[in-house]
Amino acid sequence: MSTSAAAVTLPPLDHPLEDGWTLPAAWYSSSVVHELELERIFARAWQYVGRADLVAEPGCFFASHVAHVPVVVVRDADGGLRGYVNVCRHRGHLVADGAGCRATLQCPYHAWTYGLDGSLLKAPRSEREPEFDPRDFSLLPVSVATWGPWVFANPDPDAAPLGLVLDGVREVVEASGVDLDDVVFRRRVHWEAPVNWKNAVENYLECYHCAVAHPGLAKVVDVSPDAYEVVERPLSTSQFGRIRPGVREGTANAPYRPGQGVESAQYHHLWPNTTINIEAGRPNVGIDVWLPAAPGRSTGYSDYFFGSDVTEEEIEEIVAFSQQVGKEDQSLVESVQAGLDSGAVPQGRLFGESERLIGHFQRRIHAALTGAG
């Protein structure tokens, strides 16, 4: 049931976002805000949920989540891609777990069995129940779509096309030097952090902090304001950083030496919580999801893909580089969360040029939660 605007009171904005102020600090710890985000953002948003190769063949499936909503993605007998809420229509047990291939999906609690088209095929002893019609208890559908090696899902079965979110990003990524038809999954890294998901995403959306907080990144990528490029679109944002002179040639000190392939680093955010990272060097792409586990806690994972001819040594270098930057970022956002939780500074002040993408993100959050957009 939808939460009406009259039923909740959001922590107030003492100063408007349009004047450069941030969202209120209380929005990063409030249970009211958290519940509204689940309903008004995540229940109707596209999010990366897993690898397309897991459902390459008819009968294959994998289980995942779109924030709080468990989903299962299947390739049906006719080769169609389908998605369902991964919750049994009987008592709410999760139906599928992990990944695999099978002709049906069976809930392990009471053996209610579903076809790959979502229909309820068998409910033991249901024949003894008057007026029980299995057609009324199919798995609930969700929207699913693919891009390259990735599967995205949206809990809204009538969601607008994924292409609206990818518009602008798809073209840049596919022209980056990474062939999405050639990349191979190599690694998944999970994380958990005692921070609100917005705090983590906002850190991702600016490189104002990079020269100070990411010395290794700053040695590889030119993060100076005049060289670092940002782009905003209705449902996505992008950041681009050129390789510093001498890094590729090995004449400048850097954490790793990018080989030929990707000419510049790219970092893309897809509304609301998926990010795509391409580091300079050999063909590579990482895709991340930031999950709102609780008002002050987030979880997530990164899936790393590399060109089929990238060596294990090159993979290790790029993953280690990425993870080091991630550790530095986690330290930052944990400190930010402590400051926000104190309530001592009710609203911060953004720099319109250096933190432009944060402003874009926060305005979308505000509009979604207040019903203004």
C-alpha positions as CSV (number, residue, x, y, z in Angstrom):
1,M,0.0,0.0,0.0
2,S,1.4,3.4,-0.9
3,T,2.3,5.8,1.8
4,S,0.4,9.0,1.3
5,A,2.2,12.3,1.6
6,A,0.0,13.2,4.5
7,A,0.9,10.1,6.5
8,V,4.6,10.9,6.9
9,T,6.6,13.9,8.0
10,L,10.0,14.2,6.4
11,P,12.8,16.0,8.3
12,P,12.6,19.6,7.0
13,L,14.9,21.5,4.7
14,D,15.8,24.8,6.4
15,H,17.5,26.0,3.3
16,P,16.5,25.0,-0.4
17,L,18.6,22.7,-2.4
18,E,18.4,25.1,-5.3
19,D,20.6,27.5,-3.4
20,G,23.4,24.9,-3.0
21,W,22.4,23.4,0.3
22,T,22.6,19.6,0.9
23,L,19.8,17.3,2.0
24,P,19.3,17.5,5.7
25,A,21.6,15.4,7.8
26,A,18.6,13.6,9.3
27,W,17.7,12.2,5.9
28,Y,20.8,9.9,6.3
29,S,19.5,8.2,9.5
30,S,15.7,8.6,9.5
31,S,13.7,5.4,9.4
32,V,10.9,7.4,7.8
33,V,13.1,8.4,4.9
34,H,14.4,4.9,4.6
35,E,11.0,3.4,4.2
36,L,9.9,6.1,1.7
37,E,13.0,5.4,-0.4
38,L,12.2,1.7,-0.5
39,E,8.6,2.5,-1.7
40,R,9.1,5.6,-3.9
41,I,12.5,4.9,-5.4
42,F,13.6,1.3,-5.2
43,A,10.2,-0.4,-5.8
44,R,10.1,1.3,-9.2
45,A,13.8,1.5,-10.2
46,W,16.1,-0.4,-12.6
47,Q,19.1,-2.0,-10.9
48,Y,21.8,-4.4,-11.9
49,V,21.0,-7.8,-10.5
50,G,23.5,-10.3,-12.1
51,R,25.3,-11.8,-15.1
52,A,23.6,-12.6,-18.3
53,D,25.7,-15.8,-18.7
54,L,23.9,-17.3,-15.7
55,V,20.7,-17.4,-17.8
56,A,22.2,-18.0,-21.2
57,E,20.3,-21.3,-21.7
58,P,16.6,-22.3,-21.4
59,G,15.8,-23.5,-17.8
60,C,18.6,-21.5,-16.2
61,F,17.9,-19.1,-13.3
62,F,19.6,-16.9,-10.6
63,A,18.3,-15.3,-7.5
64,S,19.1,-11.7,-6.6
65,H,17.6,-8.5,-5.0
66,V,16.5,-5.1,-6.1
67,A,17.1,-3.4,-2.8
68,H,14.6,-5.0,-0.4
69,V,12.7,-7.0,-3.1
70,P,14.0,-10.5,-3.7
71,V,13.8,-11.4,-7.4
72,V,14.5,-14.5,-9.5
73,V,15.5,-14.2,-13.2
74,V,14.9,-17.2,-15.5
75,R,15.3,-18.2,-19.1
76,D,12.1,-19.9,-20.0
77,A,11.7,-23.0,-22.2
78,D,11.2,-20.8,-25.3
79,G,14.3,-18.8,-24.6
80,G,12.6,-15.7,-23.2
81,L,14.0,-13.8,-20.3
82,R,11.6,-13.5,-17.4
83,G,11.7,-12.1,-13.9
84,Y,9.6,-12.7,-10.8
85,V,9.4,-11.6,-7.2
86,N,11.2,-14.5,-5.5
87,V,8.6,-15.0,-2.8
88,C,6.2,-18.0,-2.6
89,R,2.6,-17.0,-2.9
90,H,1.8,-19.4,0.0
91,R,3.6,-18.3,3.1
92,G,6.3,-16.0,1.8
93,H,9.4,-18.3,1.8
94,L,12.0,-17.5,-0.9
95,V,11.5,-19.8,-3.8
96,A,14.9,-19.9,-5.4
97,D,18.4,-19.6,-4.1
98,G,21.7,-19.2,-5.9
99,A,21.8,-20.1,-9.6
100,G,21.4,-23.2,-11.7
101,C,19.3,-24.9,-14.3
102,R,16.0,-26.8,-13.8
103,A,12.6,-27.3,-15.4
104,T,10.6,-25.8,-12.5
105,L,11.1,-23.6,-9.4
106,Q,10.0,-25.3,-6.2
107,C,9.6,-23.6,-2.8
108,P,11.6,-25.6,-0.2
109,Y,9.0,-25.0,2.5
110,H,5.9,-26.8,1.3
111,A,6.9,-27.8,-2.2
112,W,4.7,-25.3,-4.1
113,T,6.1,-25.7,-7.6
114,Y,6.1,-23.0,-10.3
115,G,6.7,-23.2,-14.0
116,L,9.4,-21.0,-15.6
117,D,6.4,-18.9,-16.9
118,G,5.6,-18.2,-13.2
119,S,2.5,-20.3,-13.1
120,L,1.7,-22.4,-10.1
121,L,1.9,-26.0,-11.2
122,K,1.5,-27.9,-8.0
123,A,0.5,-27.1,-4.4
124,P,0.3,-30.3,-2.3
125,R,-3.2,-31.0,-1.0
126,S,-4.7,-28.0,-2.8
127,E,-7.3,-30.2,-4.3
128,R,-8.8,-30.5,-0.8
129,E,-9.4,-26.7,-0.7
130,P,-12.7,-25.5,-2.0
131,E,-12.5,-22.8,-4.7
132,F,-8.7,-22.8,-4.7
133,D,-7.6,-21.8,-8.2
134,P,-3.8,-22.1,-8.9
135,R,-4.2,-19.5,-11.6
136,D,-4.6,-16.9,-8.9
137,F,-1.3,-17.7,-7.3
138,S,1.4,-17.3,-10.0
139,L,4.7,-15.7,-9.1
140,L,4.4,-11.9,-9.3
141,P,6.2,-10.6,-12.4
142,V,9.0,-8.0,-12.4
143,S,10.6,-6.2,-15.4
144,V,13.9,-7.6,-16.7
145,A,16.3,-6.5,-19.5
146,T,19.9,-7.0,-20.5
147,W,22.7,-4.8,-21.7
148,G,25.8,-6.7,-22.8
149,P,26.9,-9.1,-20.1
150,W,24.5,-7.7,-17.5
151,V,20.9,-8.3,-16.4
152,F,18.8,-5.5,-14.8
153,A,15.5,-5.8,-13.0
154,N,12.8,-3.4,-11.9
155,P,10.1,-4.5,-9.4
156,D,7.5,-2.6,-11.4
157,P,6.1,-5.0,-14.0
158,D,5.1,-2.0,-16.1
159,A,8.4,-0.1,-15.8
160,A,9.5,2.3,-18.5
161,P,12.3,0.7,-20.7
162,L,15.8,0.3,-19.3
163,G,17.0,2.2,-22.4
164,L,15.8,5.4,-20.8
165,V,18.3,4.9,-18.0
166,L,21.1,3.9,-20.3
167,D,20.6,6.7,-22.8
168,G,23.9,8.5,-23.1
169,V,25.9,6.0,-21.0
170,R,25.5,3.1,-23.4
171,E,27.1,5.0,-26.2
172,V,30.0,6.2,-24.2
173,V,30.8,2.8,-22.6
174,E,30.5,1.0,-26.0
175,A,33.0,3.5,-27.5
176,S,35.4,3.3,-24.5
177,G,37.7,0.6,-25.9
178,V,35.8,-2.2,-24.0
179,D,33.9,-4.7,-26.2
180,L,31.0,-5.8,-24.0
181,D,30.5,-8.9,-26.2
182,D,34.1,-10.0,-25.4
183,V,34.4,-9.3,-21.7
184,V,34.4,-12.3,-19.2
185,F,33.3,-12.3,-15.6
186,R,36.3,-12.8,-13.3
187,R,35.4,-11.7,-9.8
188,R,32.7,-10.6,-7.3
189,V,33.6,-8.6,-4.2
190,H,31.0,-8.0,-1.5
191,W,31.1,-5.2,1.0
192,E,29.1,-3.9,4.0
193,A,29.4,-0.4,5.5
194,P,27.8,1.4,8.5
195,V,26.7,4.2,6.2
196,N,23.5,5.3,4.5
197,W,23.5,4.3,0.8
198,K,23.1,8.0,-0.3
199,N,26.2,8.9,1.6
200,A,28.2,6.3,-0.4
201,V,26.8,7.2,-3.7
202,E,27.4,10.9,-3.2
203,N,31.1,10.2,-2.4
204,Y,31.2,8.4,-5.8
205,L,29.7,11.4,-7.6
206,E,32.5,13.9,-7.0
207,C,36.3,13.9,-7.5
208,Y,36.7,17.1,-5.5
209,H,38.2,14.9,-2.8
210,C,40.4,12.8,-5.1
211,A,43.6,14.7,-5.0
212,V,43.6,14.6,-1.2
213,A,42.1,11.3,-0.4
214,H,43.2,9.1,-3.4
215,P,46.9,9.6,-4.0
216,G,47.2,6.5,-6.1
217,L,44.2,7.4,-8.3
218,A,45.6,10.9,-8.7
219,K,48.9,9.5,-9.9
220,V,47.1,7.6,-12.7
221,V,44.3,10.0,-13.6
222,D,44.4,13.8,-14.0
223,V,41.8,14.8,-11.4
224,S,42.4,18.5,-11.6
225,P,39.2,20.5,-12.1
226,D,40.1,21.7,-15.6
227,A,40.9,18.2,-16.8
228,Y,38.3,16.1,-15.1
229,E,35.0,16.1,-17.0
230,V,31.5,15.5,-15.7
231,V,28.2,15.1,-17.5
232,E,24.7,14.9,-16.1
233,R,21.6,13.5,-17.7
234,P,18.0,12.9,-16.4
235,L,18.7,9.4,-15.2
236,S,22.5,9.1,-15.2
237,T,25.8,10.9,-14.7
238,S,29.3,10.4,-16.0
239,Q,32.8,11.3,-15.0
240,F,35.9,11.1,-17.2
241,G,39.6,11.4,-16.3
242,R,42.5,11.3,-18.7
243,I,45.7,9.3,-18.0
244,R,48.5,11.5,-16.7
245,P,51.5,11.9,-19.1
246,G,54.2,9.3,-18.7
247,V,52.0,6.8,-16.8
248,R,51.4,4.5,-19.8
249,E,55.0,4.8,-20.9
250,G,56.3,4.0,-17.4
251,T,58.2,7.2,-17.0
252,A,55.9,8.5,-14.2
253,N,55.4,6.8,-10.9
254,A,52.0,5.2,-10.5
255,P,50.3,2.2,-8.7
256,Y,50.0,0.3,-12.0
257,R,51.0,0.8,-15.6
258,P,47.9,0.8,-17.9
259,G,48.4,-1.2,-21.0
260,Q,46.9,-0.4,-24.4
261,G,43.1,-0.4,-24.6
262,V,41.1,2.1,-22.6
263,E,42.4,5.6,-23.1
264,S,40.7,7.3,-20.2
265,A,38.9,6.4,-17.0
266,Q,35.2,6.5,-16.9
267,Y,32.8,6.4,-13.9
268,H,29.0,6.2,-14.6
269,H,26.1,6.4,-12.2
270,L,22.7,4.9,-13.2
271,W,19.8,6.2,-11.1
272,P,19.5,5.3,-8.3
273,N,22.2,2.9,-7.1
274,T,24.2,1.2,-9.9
275,T,27.6,2.4,-11.0
276,I,29.9,1.4,-13.9
277,N,33.6,1.8,-13.7
278,I,36.2,1.5,-16.5
279,E,39.8,2.1,-15.5
280,A,42.5,3.2,-17.9
281,G,44.4,0.4,-19.5
282,R,43.5,-3.2,-20.6
283,P,39.8,-3.8,-21.4
284,N,38.0,-3.8,-18.0
285,V,34.7,-2.9,-16.6
286,G,33.3,-3.1,-13.1
287,I,29.6,-2.8,-12.1
288,D,28.6,-2.0,-8.6
289,V,25.3,-2.0,-6.6
290,W,24.8,0.0,-3.4
291,L,21.9,-1.5,-1.3
292,P,20.0,0.3,1.4
293,A,20.1,-2.4,4.1
294,A,18.9,0.0,6.9
295,P,18.8,3.8,7.5
296,G,22.5,3.8,8.6
297,R,23.8,0.6,6.9
298,S,24.5,-0.3,3.3
299,T,25.7,-3.5,1.6
300,G,26.7,-4.1,-2.0
301,Y,28.9,-5.9,-4.4
302,S,31.2,-5.3,-7.4
303,D,31.3,-7.6,-10.4
304,Y,34.5,-7.3,-12.4
305,F,34.7,-8.2,-16.1
306,F,37.8,-8.2,-18.3
307,G,38.6,-8.7,-22.0
308,S,39.1,-12.4,-22.8
309,D,42.8,-11.9,-23.5
310,V,43.6,-9.9,-20.3
311,T,46.2,-11.7,-18.2
312,E,45.7,-12.7,-14.6
313,E,48.5,-10.4,-13.6
314,E,46.8,-7.5,-15.3
315,I,43.5,-8.4,-13.7
316,E,45.1,-8.5,-10.2
317,E,46.7,-5.0,-10.8
318,I,43.4,-3.4,-11.8
319,V,41.3,-5.1,-9.1
320,A,43.8,-4.2,-6.4
321,F,43.9,-0.6,-7.6
322,S,40.1,-0.4,-7.6
323,Q,39.8,-2.0,-4.1
324,Q,42.4,0.4,-2.7
325,V,40.3,3.3,-3.9
326,G,37.3,1.6,-2.4
327,K,38.9,1.2,1.0
328,E,39.9,4.9,1.0
329,D,36.3,5.9,0.1
330,Q,34.8,3.7,2.9
331,S,37.0,5.4,5.5
332,L,35.7,8.8,4.2
333,V,32.0,7.9,4.1
334,E,32.1,6.3,7.6
335,S,33.5,9.6,8.9
336,V,30.8,11.6,7.0
337,Q,28.1,9.3,8.5
338,A,29.4,10.0,12.0
339,G,29.2,13.7,11.3
340,L,25.7,13.4,9.9
341,D,24.5,11.3,12.7
342,S,25.6,13.9,15.2
343,G,23.1,16.4,13.8
344,A,25.5,19.2,14.7
345,V,25.4,20.5,11.1
346,P,21.7,20.1,10.0
347,Q,22.5,21.0,6.3
348,G,25.8,21.3,4.5
349,R,26.8,23.5,1.5
350,L,27.7,22.1,-1.9
351,F,30.0,23.7,-4.4
352,G,28.0,24.0,-7.6
353,E,30.8,23.3,-10.0
354,S,32.9,20.8,-8.0
355,E,30.0,18.9,-6.6
356,R,27.5,19.4,-9.4
357,L,26.6,15.7,-9.7
358,I,25.7,15.5,-6.0
359,G,23.3,18.3,-6.4
360,H,21.7,16.6,-9.4
361,F,21.4,13.3,-7.3
362,Q,20.0,15.0,-4.2
363,R,17.4,16.9,-6.2
364,R,16.2,13.6,-7.7
365,I,16.0,12.1,-4.2
366,H,14.0,15.1,-2.9
367,A,11.6,15.0,-5.8
368,A,11.0,11.3,-5.5
369,L,10.3,11.4,-1.7
370,T,8.1,14.5,-1.8
371,G,6.1,13.4,-4.9
372,A,7.4,16.4,-6.9
373,G,8.9,14.1,-9.7
